[in-house]
Amino acid sequence: MAGKFELDLKVIIMAVALVIIAAVGSAYITFLVFSRSTPGVAAVAQEQATRSEFGPVHKVGEFTVNLMVPQGFSTKFVRTGLVVEVTDKKCITELQRRDPQIRDVVISILRTKTQEDIQGAAGMERLRLELSSAISSLLSEGDVANVYFTELVVQ
């Protein structure tokens, strides 16, 4: 019976050792994978510096627009508020002067969208880029740095 006890003790010690080795190995592999995919300290510092620089903004206003729906389906609409960040303060006066044109461009773009077009983060980013490009094309000086949605309801 003593021989069997020694054999069981050796098996238990080997099993515990294998579990410890597997845990350490998986932790090391996880560390390697995540350390390669995360940006370096310099990249994070650069991104934070870029985010902290916030340019002049112009409140475009609130919009309630019917979305495009297939015939026979119930009407869907989007209600949103927009603020435009520009690269130069000189753009603010031009944005104020061109406010009716900007509102027309925003309404025209929103009316061509379906609910599926603006769903999710990717859809919102595409809409943001399309609005930014369209509004930038109206400006003679400077560019639109970003478009912010201050509210967004799709119903």
N, C-alpha and C positions, 0 to 999 in steps of 0.2 A: 504494500500500500504506500510506502514511502516513495517508491519509484514513480508511481502514478502522480503523486503530489508534486514531485520535482518536475515532471513533464508538464503538468498543468501550469505550474508557476512560470516555466520557461515560455510556454505558449502565451500566457497573459502578458509577460514582459515584452515579448516580441510584438504582440498586437498593439500595446500601448506605444512602443517605440515607432511602429509604422504609422500610427495615427498622428503622433507628434511630427514626424518627418513630412507627412502629407500636408498637415496644417501649415507648417513653416514654408514648404514649397509653394503652396497655393497663395499664401500671403506675399511671398517674394514675386511671383508671377503677376499678381494683381498690382503690386507696387510698380513693376516695370511697365505694364500696360498703361496705367493711369499717369505715370510720370512722363511718358512719351506724348500722350494726347493733350496734356494741359500746357498752356502757353507758358513761356518763361517769365521770370519776374519783370524783365524789361518790357515785354509785350503787354503785361497787365498794367504796368505803370503808364505806358503810352496810351492804352485804351482809357484809363481813368482820367488822364490829362485831357484827352479828346472829349470825353463826356462832360468834364467840368466846364469846358468852354461852351457857353450857351449864347448863341447869337441873338440879335434883335428878333422880336416876334410880332406878328400881326394877327389879330383875331378875325378870321374870315366870317364866322357866324355859325348859325345853326341851320340845318337843312332837314326837311322831311320830304322824301322823294319816293315815288313808286318804283319798285324793282321790276325788272323784266320777268314776266311769267308766261308760260305757254298758254295759248288760248284755251279757255274753258276752266282754268285753274283760278283759285281765289287770289285776289290782289295781295301782294306782299309790299311792305315798305320799309325803308331804312330811315332812322332819325339819327343824325350825327352832328357834332359840333367840331369845327376845324380851327386849328391854329397853325400858322405857317411860320417857320423859323427861316430867316434869310442870312446871307453871308455878309451883308453890308447894311448899315443904317440908312443909306440913301434909298434902298429898296422900299422902305416903309412908306414913304410919301408916294412912290409909284404904285405900291399895292393899294393904298387908300384911294388913289385916283382911278385905278382900274378895278375897283371893287365890283361893279356890275359885270364886267367881263369875267372876272375870277369866279363869281357866283354862277354865271352861266356855264363856264367850263366844268365846274364841280357838279352841277346838276346834270349836265349832259353825260358826264362819265358815269355818275351813279345810276342814271336811268338805263344804261346799257348792261348793268350787272344783274346777275341772278343771285339768289340767296346762296347757292353753292359757290359762286365766284368769290364771295367775301367771307366764307366760313374759314375758321382756323387761322393760325398764325401766318401761314404761307399766303392765304388769300388776302389777309389784311396788309401784308407787306407788298404784295403786287399792287393793290389798290393805292397804297401810300406812294409807291414809286410812280405809278401812272399819274396821280394827282400832282406830285412834285414836278414831274417832267412837263405836264401841261401848263402849270402855273409858271414855271421857269421860262417857257417859250413866250410868255406874255411880257416878261421883263426885259428892258433894254440894258439895265445895269444890274450886276450881281446875279445871284442864283438862289434858288430855294435849297436850304440845307436839309430841312426835314419838314414833314407834315405830321402834326399830332392830332389824334382824335380825342377830344375832350369828353365825348360821350358817344355811345354807339348802341343803338337798339334796332334789331331786325325783327319784324313781326309779320 
